[in-house]
């Protein structure tokens, strides 16, 4: 099976996901489904980005790190990255 999957360029994990879905739901399980949430898991909502930029523009004397501290964010949640990206623009 490994050679067959490789020849079609299909990852084994994809095959087994499809196979499990087929076993559970038959051919209907193989139907392509659309995601209801089109936002990527690690993206920051536009509203939050706008808020961060607004605060940054009000406090131009602060560095991105100081703004992140002021807003109360950590590197993990991505807002710090937004501050860094936006600070490069201005």
C-alpha positions in Angstrom: 0.0 0.0 0.0 2.9 2.3 0.8 4.1 2.3 -2.8 0.6 2.9 -4.2 0.1 5.9 -2.0 3.5 7.3 -2.9 2.8 6.8 -6.6 -0.4 8.9 -6.2 1.3 11.4 -3.9 -1.1 10.7 -1.0 0.1 10.8 2.6 -0.8 7.7 4.6 -2.4 9.9 7.2 -4.8 11.3 4.6 -5.6 7.8 3.3 -6.4 6.5 6.8 -8.6 9.5 7.5 -10.5 8.9 4.3 -10.7 5.1 5.1 -12.1 5.7 8.6 -14.6 8.2 7.2 -15.6 5.6 4.5 -16.1 2.9 7.1 -18.2 5.1 9.3 -20.4 6.8 6.7 -19.9 4.9 3.4 -19.5 6.9 0.2 -21.1 9.9 1.9 -18.2 10.1 4.2 -15.8 10.7 1.3 -17.7 13.8 0.1 -15.8 17.0 0.4 -17.1 19.2 3.2 -16.6 22.9 3.4 -15.2 24.4 6.6 -17.7 26.7 8.4 -14.9 28.8 9.9 -12.7 30.2 7.2 -10.3 31.9 9.7 -7.0 30.1 10.2 -6.4 28.7 13.7 -3.5 31.0 14.3 -4.8 34.2 12.8 -5.8 37.3 14.7 -9.3 38.7 14.1 -9.3 42.0 12.1 -11.0 43.8 15.0 -8.2 42.9 17.4 -5.5 43.9 14.9 -7.2 47.3 14.4 -7.4 47.8 18.2 -3.7 47.0 18.6 -2.7 49.4 15.8 -4.9 52.1 17.3 -3.3 51.8 20.7 0.2 51.7 19.0 -0.6 54.9 17.2 -1.7 56.6 20.4 1.5 55.6 22.1 4.2 56.1 19.5 6.8 56.6 22.2 6.5 52.9 23.3 8.3 50.0 21.6 6.4 46.9 20.4 7.5 45.1 23.6 6.3 47.9 25.8 3.0 48.1 24.0 2.6 44.3 24.3 3.2 44.7 28.1 0.8 47.6 28.3 -2.0 45.7 26.4 -1.3 42.7 28.5 -0.4 40.1 25.8 2.3 37.5 25.6 4.2 36.2 22.6 2.0 33.1 22.5 -1.2 34.7 21.5 0.1 36.4 18.4 -0.7 40.1 19.3 3.0 40.6 20.0 3.7 39.5 16.4 1.0 42.0 15.2 2.8 44.8 17.1 6.1 43.8 15.6 4.7 43.7 12.1 2.8 47.0 12.5 5.7 48.8 14.1 7.8 48.0 11.0 5.2 49.8 8.8 5.1 53.0 10.8 
